[in-house]
Amino acid sequence: MDQVALNPRQERGLALARGKRGRFRQIAADTYFVPSQTNTGSGYVVDVTSGKCSCPDHETTGGTCKHQWALRYFRHEIEAPDGSITVTEGIRLTYTARAAPS
């Protein structure tokens, strides 16, 4: 299997997605809260549609930051050779408890 080299932001994004995946929250349609990797209780807003993140790295460089990469991993985004992106987000199933038969 071919191994693809990740840049440092991709690596940190992958670590963030793996380590804090339970703290990612969808705020609106394509806007998400992505937790900070280092500061507990804080995080950033990532807008998938506009390609923006509220973190200082993205605001300074304008490039794809670790929070955007983390969200791509969280949402299971797959990029096709033509540049189109397919999202295969997981679905969380919950079950209701049934009363024991009398």
N, C-alpha and C positions, 0 to 999 in steps of 0.2 A: 504494500500500500504506500502511495506517495505521501510524504510528510510535507506540509506547507509551513514555511517559516513565518512566525507571527512577529509583528513589530511590537515594541514595548507596550504601547497603548492597548493593542489587542490582547496581549498576555495579561495585563492588569485588568482589562475588561472581563476576560474569561474567569480570572480568579474572583472578581467581584460577583459575577453571575453565579458562580458555584458556591461561594461562601455566604452570600446574603440574598439568595433567590426568594426567600420567604418574605422579604421586606420590600420587594418591588410592588408598586401600586399603580394601577391605571387611574388617572385623574379624569380624563375625558377621552374622546374617541382615539386620538393618536398622541396623547400627552400622558407621560408617565412620571412618577416619582421614582428616582433611582437613588438608593442609599449611598452615603459616603463610605468609602472603603476604610477610612481611618477614624472619622468622628462619629461615634454612636449617637443616634437620634437626629442626625442631620442628613441632608441629601440634596439632590439637584433635580430640576425639572427638565425632561428631555421631550422635545416635540419632534416626533418622527416625520411628520409631513414637511415641516420647514427645515429639518435637519439641524436644529439648534439645541444647545444645552446651556443651562444657567451657570455652569462651573467656570472658574477663572481660566482654566486651560483653554476651553473652547472659545471663550470670549476674547482671549488674547491672540490665539493662533488662527481661529476660524476653521481648524481642522477637526477631524473626527476624534473625540476624546474617549477616555476609557469608559465613561458612563454610556455613551452612545454604543460603543462596542458591547458593553455588558447587556444593554437592552436588546441588541441584535441576537446575542446568544440566548438571552431569556426568552425572547419571542420565537426562537428557532427560525431565523430568517435564512433563506437559501437564495443565493444570487445565481441566476442562469447566465450562460455565456453572452446572451444578448443584453444583459444589464437589468432585466426584469427581476423583481424580488417576490418570492413566495413566502408567506408567513404560515408556520404550522404550530401555532400556540397550543400548548397543552390545555386540557380541560380538567378542572378539579372536580371530582365526584364527591358528593356527600350523601350519606345514607341516614335515614331516620331510624331510630330504635323502635323495634316492635315490642309490644307487651308480651310477656310470657303467657302461654295458654293456661287457662284456669282449670 
